[in-house]
Amino acid sequence: MEGLLPSSGFAAMVAATPAVGRFGVVDVGCSSGIDAAWRGFGEKLVAFGFDPNVAEVERLAAAETLPGVRYVAGFVGVPEDLPFTQARAGRGPWSRSPMDRLSVMRSLELMKRGALSQEEKTQANLWADTRLADPEKPVLLREFLPAQGVDDLDVLKIDIDSMDMGVLQSVGAQLADWRVLAVGLEVNYFGSDDDSDHTLHAMDRFMRAQGFDLYDLTVRRYSHSALPAAYVGALPGQSVFGRPVQGDALYLRDPCAAEVSLALSPEKLAKLAAIASLAGLPDFAAEILVKHRAALAGVLDVERGLDLLAAQAQPVGRAPLSYREYMAAFERGDGMFLNGGPAGAVVGGSGVDLQRRLAAMEASTSWKITAPLRWVMGKIRGT
């Protein structure tokens, strides 16, 4: 899930609450490891990470420090009896793919001519060229997880650059049975109108049918090889301009919508609010606390939670207003809510992620390449 905050004061409060038990995560395509955001739950975290890259799974397992995190080397497959499997018979996971026309694919071809280490192949997303698990022995989530005693799950993430749509559909019924709160998906902005295509529009329809709403969406642009753009990072990947090809979507349950009848336990409500906070959505987290104040009162100090969320919504580097003070400022039309807020303000929620993204951008090759242009433009503008 792209854009998760590594920490959140409110999420830390939820994790430390005795009434909140284990926090369940399944990460399908876990290269580089379980997201750091979930580690704040400490020994309450029960997570399974799946990846076909055997060396990467071995590395992750050797470095893991939390007892509840387990990595599994294997392809997560799609059951043969699934209607999706019949619909895609003889076809790949997507249609009308532009991949072979993109500059990133040409760069990866050139990279493969050199002697790359397993780590370099993993970092460049050349997972197909690594030592892989046996594709004839796929892991089926709807069988594997119950066998491990998993009947309650909080977060599911799928990013496998393949049959993502099939894996998602294979656990469609279990999303309700396992009481899943959040689903993170890699989505494609290309494809056809086929409901079995791995596309944003097909996945969105499917997720809404399961009772989820879209709460975050990113865009990754890739240039065509006919005129390559500078890459955003130090390795070939998304570029500074180009067509929108892929992104990450976050779907959440919405227990506050008037049209939805959704019964969540106080523990689940608290965990959903924590997920929202970690996703840089303190507004939704606060709505959950306000809407379900009575139910949550036996689990959390709701007023303290609201104050922590209000602090997350405010610029860092200054004493934050309490939730009541913050809301009063909004009601009286305070200027802090206009024109993006105070000049130079960095908001505590998305601002932490923004700072991380800015640091990565400034360290990237594209930033260095464009430095002379920025200097010339500054001289022209007199800055």
N, C-alpha and C positions, 0 to 999 in steps of 0.2 A: 504494500500500500504506500504509494508515494505521498510524501508530505506529512507523515505522522511526526508529531513532536517527540523528542527523546524523553521528555519528562513533562509533568503537569502537576501543579500544586494540588489541584482538585483530585486528579487521578491517584496521586500518592495518598491522599486522605481516604479515598475509597479502598485502595489496596490495604491500608492499615486497619480498616474497620473489621472487627471480629465477626460481624454478621455476614460479611461477604466472604464466601468460600473460594473454592478453586476457580481459576480463570482459564477457560479452555480455548486453545488456538490450533487450527490446522492450516499449515502453510504448504500448498502444492506448488512446487517450484521454488525451493528455499535457498537457492544459491546465495552465498554470503551470510546466511543464517537468519534465524527468527528476528523480526524487527525489534530493535532496541526498545521501542515504546512499551512492548508487553513485558519486558524484563522488570519493570517497576513493580510488578505483582510478586516478584521474588519467588519464594517457595510455594506460593499459591498457584503459580503458572504451571499448567499441564499442556504441553504443546507437542505436536508431531510435525516434523518437517520432512517433505518428500522431494527427492531430486534424483534423476537418473545418473548424474555425474558421481561415480563411485569415489574418486579421489577427494572431491569436495565434501561429500558426506562424511568420509573418514576424517578429514581435517576438522570439520565442524564438531563431530562427536568427540574428538580428542580434546578440543578446546572448550567444550561446554562445561559450565560450572553449576548450573541449576539442575537439581535432581529430577525435576518434572519435564525436562526437555529431551526429546528423543528424535534422532535423525534416521531416516530410512532411505536406503539406496534402492530406487525402483521407479519405473514408469507408472504413473497413475493412469489406469485405463478406463475404458468405457464398456459396460456390459454388452454382450452380444444381443441380449433380448430387449435392449432399449430401442424405442422407435427411432431415436436419433441415429443409431447405428444403421438401421435399415435405410433411413433417408439419405445418409451420406455414403451409402455403399459404393465403393469404387472411386470415391472422390476424397480429396484432401480436406483440411479443416476450413478453407476459405476459398473464395472465388475472386476473379478480377484483381489479383494481387499485383502491385507495382514493384515488388521487392527486387526483382532482377534488373530493374531500371534505375535503382537508387545508387547514389555515390557511396553510401556506407557498404553496400555489398561488394562494390569494386575494391574498396579499401580492405575489406576482410579477405578478399581473394589474394590481394597483394601481401597481406600479413601472413597468410598461410604458406607462402613460398619460403618464409624464413623458418628458423627453428624456434618455435614457441614452447614455453614451458606449460605445464598443466594449469598453473595459476594464471598465466597470461591468456590462455585459451578461455578460462572461466571468466576473467575480467572482460574480455572482448565478446562474451556471449557466444563463443564458438563451442557450445556444449556438445554438439554432434561429433566433434573431433576429439572428445575426451574419452576416457575409459568409462563405458556405460554399463548399467545394469542390464540384465537379460530382458529384452522386450517381449519375449514369449511368456514371461511370468509377471504380468502387470499386477499392480495393487488396485483393488476395487474398494473405494472408500466405504461404500454401504455395507461391505462385509468386514473390512479390516477394523474399522473403528468400534463396532459392537463387540468384536472379538477381544478388543483391548479394554472393554468395560466402559467405553465412552457412550453415554446416552444424553449428555448435555454439553453443548458447545456454544461458545460466545462469538468467536470470529473464524471465518473461513476466507482464505485468500487463494486465488488460482492465477498463476502466471507461468504457463509452460510452453508458450510459442507453438502450440499445436492444437490438440483437441480440447481446448479450454471450454468451448461450448458444450461438448459432449460430457466432460467431467461435471460441469455445472448441472446439466440436466440429469445426470445419473444420481444426484443427491437432492433433486428437486423436492421430493416428498419429505426427505429427512430434514430439510431446513426448518420445517415446523416441528417435527418430532424431536429434533435435537435442540429446539428453542434457540436457534442461531439469531444473534442480534445484529451482526455486521458481516458484509461480504465485500471483499476487495477483489476487483477483476481487472485484468489487462484487456482493453477493448481495441478493436480495429475500426478506423474511419473509412476503410475501403471495403468493397464486397458487393454482393448482390442483394436482392430483396428476399432471398430464400431464408426462411425462419431457422434453418439449421446452420446457416453461415456464422462464422465467428466474427460478428460485427456488433457495434454499439447498439444499433437499433433492434437487432434480434435479442441481444442479451437484456436490453432495457425492458422490452415487452415481457420477457420471461420473468425477470426479477419483480416487475410490478404485479404479475399474476401470482407471485409467491408472497405478496404483501409487503414488499420493500419499496423504499423511495430513494431516489438519487440525491446524495448529499455532497458529493465532490466529484470533480472531473478535471483531468489534466490533458494537455495536448503536447505531443512530441512531433516535431517537424523534421522531415528528411528531404534533402535536396536530390534532384535527379542527376545522374552521372554525366549528362550532357553539359552541365555547368555546376560543378560541385561547390557547395558552401563550406565555410569553416565549421568544424565540429564544436559543439558546446563544451565537451570535456577533452581530456588528454588522450582518449582512445576514440576510434570511429564509433559513431552513434548518432544521436539526434544532432541537427545542424541549426545554425543561426537563422536560416530561412529555408523554405521548402514546403511541400504539401503536408497537411496533417495526416499522419499515418497511424499512429497508435497513441494510447493514453491509458490512464488508470482511473477507474470508476469506483467510488465508495457508495455502497447501498446500506441503509440503516432501517431498522424498524422504527415506526413513528407512533408512539403511544399517546400522542397529543392531538392527532388529527380527528376532527369531528366525525368524518365519514368511516373511520376505522374502528372496529371493535377488537381491541387487542388487550388481552389480560396478561400482564407481566407481574411477576412477584416483585416485592420491594428490592430484593437482592439483584434481580435482573435489571430493574430500573436504574439502580445505582451503577451497575456495570455499564449499561448503555450510555449513561451520562458521562462516565469516565472515558469511554471510547470516543464520544463526541468531543470532549475536551482535548484528548490526545490528537484528534484529527483537526484541531484548530477551529472547532465549532463550539466555543463556550456559550453562544447564544442558544443553541439547541439544548445543550446540557442544562442551562438555566431554565429553559421552558419545561423540561422534564421535572426539575425540582419544584417549580412553582405549581405546575399542573397536578403533580402527585405528592404534594407536600405532606398530606396526612398519612399516606401509605409509607412514605420514606422516613417519617419522624421516628419510627422505631428502629431505623437502621443507621441513619446519618444525622449529624447536626446540620440541618438544612440551611440555617442562616449562615453558618461558617462556610458551608459549601458555596452558597451564592456569593459571599464576599470573595472567595478564592476565584470564582469564575469571573466576577467583575474585575478583579485585579488582572486576570489574564487578558481581558478585553481592553485594558488601558495601556498607554505608553509606558515603557520601562524607564527606569531612571528617576522616577518621582514617586512620592507617597500616593498609593492608589486610594480612590474613593471607595467607601463601602458600597455594597449593592444598593442599599436604600439611597445613599447620596448620589450614586451614579444614575439611578432611575429618576430621581428628583431633578437632576441636571438635564436629563433628556426631556422630561415633561415641561420644563420651563424654557426649552429651546436654546439651551446653552450652546455657544459657538464651538465648543469642542467636538460637536457632531457634524460640523459643516466643513466643506472643502477638504475632506480627508483627515480632519483633525488638526492638532497643532503641527506647525511646520517641523519637519524632520522627525516626527513621532514614529516610533516603532512599537507596534502593538504586541503585548505579551504573548498572545496565542500564535497567530500566523506570523508575527514578527520574528519569533525564534527561528521558524522555518525560513523566513525571508533572509535573515542574517546568514544562515547556513548556505542558502542558495547563492547569495551574493559572494560569499567566500569562495565557493566552488567556481563561480563564474570568473572571478578575478584571478584564479589560479589556472584557468583553462588556456589552451593554445589560442582559441579565437579571441580572447580578451587581449592577449599579448600582440596578436597580429593586427588588431584594430587600434592599438595604442597610438600609432602615428596619425591615423585619421582623426581620432578624438582630440589629439593635440592641435591639429590644423583647424578643426571645427571650433575649438576653444579660442584660437587666435582670431578667427573670422568674427566670432560673436563677441570678442573682447572680454572673455572670461578667463 
